Amino acid sequence: MPFSTYDASVGMVLKTLKSLDAILASAEEHAATKNLNVDDYVQAKLYEDMKPLDFQVRSVAETATKCAARLLGQEAVDLELQSTFAGLRKQTTDAIASLQKVDPDSVEGKETRLITMGLGPGKTKELSAKDYIVGYSVPNSFFHLQTSYAILRQQGVPLGKRVYIAPFSSWLKKKGTKTLSIPCTLSTEPDQLKYASPFSDAIPDEMMKDIVLSGAMRRVVVTGLGAVSPLGIGVRRTWTRLLDGHCGVVSVKNRGPRYADLPCQIAALVPQGSKNDGGWRGSDWLSREGYKKISPLFVPKLLINLGAGHISMKYGFAGPNHAATTACTTGAHSIGDASRFIACGDADVMIAGGAESCIHPLVLGGFSRCRSLATSFNDSPRKASRPFDRDREGFIVGEGAAVVVLEELEHAKSRGAKIYAELKGYGCSGDAYHMTAPKESGEGALLAMKRALRNAQISPGTVDYINAHGTSTVIGDAAENFAIKTLLLGSEGKQKTADINVSSTKGAIGHLLGGAGAIEAVFSILAIHENVLPPTINLDNTTEEFDCNYVPNVAQERRVNVAMTNSFGFGGTNSTLCFARY
């Protein structure tokens, strides 16, 4: 058996020993029903499920008890005692009792010898022990990867690590015992997975990719950006004007008489080209030609997923092709879902984003009836969207679109792609509260942010910037602000509120609704890539509870290694994306 080295912790070894003890106890119970000694019982193979268990459990026990001995400062364990199941049980229970008395901080991270399972008869290799290790098992249930993945994440194995997994769940499931997981050696070469257990046949080559990718989530990076916004066409123009403090909110009074009676007569519009370009009135077409002139593709073209469908057809993209429809969280959900497709091995490259074109009297009227829009700034549109400001009163509807190109890290590196940032975490939640309003405590927002950081394996204290949802509503901004401070001022967070960097770019571009999460993801990525915090324009006065650094009116140069972006929508849907410097 080859040996490998890793850093063990008291908690991890205790968990392993307790699972092992449960297996041994179960074996003893079954032996007792036959009036047999457990060793005789196993050797007689009266217990079908334990045919391979004799060798397997002894190997596991040697691993776990060696870990325990090392953590307890002992030189070795009595392997002779492990020659019987009774001795093995005693050694396990003794190790548990001893470890439970140990101060974890005094031994946390000590180097420990771990025995690794052979990779098959005649196929043993010394595996790399650089980082993390994985879990072990009898091969009956080699493909119960969801259980294994959950254990790995619980034990802190970071995303992107390729690992050897063979869950012990089939036998344990029958006995109602939790899956046994012992840290084993990290495998960086797929062929090492072929002989993951001495009790199983080699895994066919065609199955290797799925096993490797399911065993450890792949890393996802951003290699492309695109934007059309009220600040301009293209990423560079939009970003430059954002940093310079420009605003894309304008009056819509001149768009026709139907806008004149609306409470809110301003919106954030994408700059128009020539009025001679395009120009089509559906009502004129119908009245002149009748319903027979309606295109056979009229209905398909109305479908939400046709945007993704057209891109797929135009470029021949045959990977996952779907559309999220989650109100103002749509863009963020699209990017987050796409990242998971890549992380899970369903695609190597994904184009993801969001778009909105909704400047219409019905839309402005509907949001006005919800009392969601700012209505006191019709004569000074550029002052209307003022996130976190004392005088904020509602959001401004905007139009535009943004996309990102997401790519599996190794795929991007192999083609020499420019990497803007890494998408490390994605968290979602539901408020379970109200159709349009968040809880004042910001519980849903907090949960989404926590889940994104947990997914990213990043502590709150390392977050350098948050691009807030910050729509400029009285309740929404206050709830998000409370949630952000709750998260970042915790035990693993910042020391003071002034260290929390937050801004809302909706002061400059309004609220792009379904496109908001996507364009704000682009801004967060660029904040990392260019080490600058985009400003919150129109932030002139704050109240006492708004005491973070909201980057008021002027961009700030800061080193940004980790950035988060929040998106929240009607129906209580919340999403947070976490990006990091690559």
Beta strands, then each sheet from edge to edge (+ up, - down):
strand 1: 3-7
strand 2: 111-115
strand 3: 133-134
strand 4: 184-185
strand 5: 220-229
strand 6: 232-233
strand 7: 249-251
strand 8: 266-268
strand 9: 349-356
strand 10: 400-408
strand 11: 421-430
strand 12: 465-467
strand 13: 502-503
strand 14: 532-533
strand 15: 556-557
strand 16: 562-569
strand 17: 573-580
sheet 1: 1+ 2-
sheet 2: 3+ 4-
sheet 3: 6+ 5- 10+ 9-
sheet 4: 6+ 5- 11+ 17- 16+ 12+ 13+
sheet 5: 7+ 8-
sheet 6: 14+ 15-
end
